[in-house]
């Protein structure tokens, strides 16, 4: 009995499955079949991203068509150049005009000749580690972005490839000191960069920068503008490091769409950071007398400290780190 | 002058991967690099299709546009080639390519992708035809010998075709009329649908990718 039942059962299952099998025979001519070559649709209407299965051990190759590449191309070829170009040339032009109008911001009453320690060796090491790495990465990043347009016509393809390859390696490897410097900066200076009430006054008067008489709103170790730079560098630097390291490990975390978004984010944040740092370099060098000493020798002039960071200067006095009387006596003895 | 194209007839592809194997063998492609691969859509459900995909040698190649070192060029046959001497392995072409064609060998240090490798339409590279240098960098140059790409020549069901785009389109249309169905030439609208600039020998015609 069971011997007879089994084939019957199989036949029954097969019959039940027949419609499903039939459904797979979709490759049959129907009423919509083309009757002449002209009716054949060669070009499918372009549709969205198409993914399937591949038998090779590289899952990202399962993407058959990714039209998003077009938008990324548009960003890389057009928008990135406009954004980065504007954010570099814009601030430079604005600062040049500002310099012509305002000139160097002088120390009120000139230099006193009495030094106040502003940044320790550790502070300056952290600053310059970050600064040098950032400048090198900005330069190499700009070479990779604008080099084809600006440098290939000048130096030719083989030379530019050497330059671009060196730029790529430098861009990758200088990320390590950049992140170390960034961490040091954060640890060393975060407690002096907490926003406070006095910052509002500073922001309202823009730090007295437009005031020719040289009056400055009171500020602690860092004024509101410096605090802004600090937090922009911390958050911007963190964003650049995160997107940069993910770009260095392609497809480790995300797929092709994610890689494109990472590149866009990296490019836009980098352009913003370059604009910020152009302003930072200006005010730290030709923009303000005596400002470079803070990061150069680490020691600022007493009058500079009184001008720009009165509250901080008074704290230093109280803590005996800038003893005016003692120094005066010292000078008198000379 | 022909405008070289690939056409994969998804109604015929049986996912045998002979094209993939032929390509790997012909050009001595190292492990981890896939100039051609077969993708199966709707795997295991009604409407399943397999398509053999490699570089489509687009009219307006996105890879060539985004390359920071400008290492790509297009031959008079419309084949998109690149110079491995100029490539820096940045990976931008992979982000821009709609078909995932560019491949990179694994390099030892972090962030160090090797020089990009992709389908050459069996046309080698900028080096002199059929020299050992060209073979080592780009594989064989069958076109210079008057032969078509091996993947298509190898295809047992003639699903994958390579050659002059107009001839391929004609064959495909005739097939479709005879059998009464067809889902179009995969990737053609993306690769050849627009930005048709033709070439010096035959100015482009709309929607054909030149002649």
Interface residues (C-beta under 8 A of the other chain):
Chain A: X23 X24 X26 X27 X28 X29 X30 X33 X34 X35 X36 X37 X39 X40 X41 X42 X43 X44 X45 X46 X50 X51 X52 X53 X54 X55 X56 X58 X60 X61 X62 X63 X64 X65 X66 X67 X69 X70 X72 X73 X76 X77 X144 X145 X147 X148 X152 X157 X158 X160 X161 X164 X165 X168 X169 X172 X248 X249 X250 X256 X259 X260 X263
Chain B: X11 X15 X17 X20 X32 X34 X37 X38 X39 X40 X41 X42 X43 X46 X47 X51 X53 X62 X65 X66 X67 X68 X69 X70 X71 X85 X86 X87 X88 X89 X90 X91 X92 X94 X95 X96 X97 X98 X99 X100 X110 X111 X112 X113 X169 X170 X172 X173 X174 X176 X177 X179 X180 X181 X182 X183 X184 X185 X186 X187 X188 X189 X190 X192 X193 X207
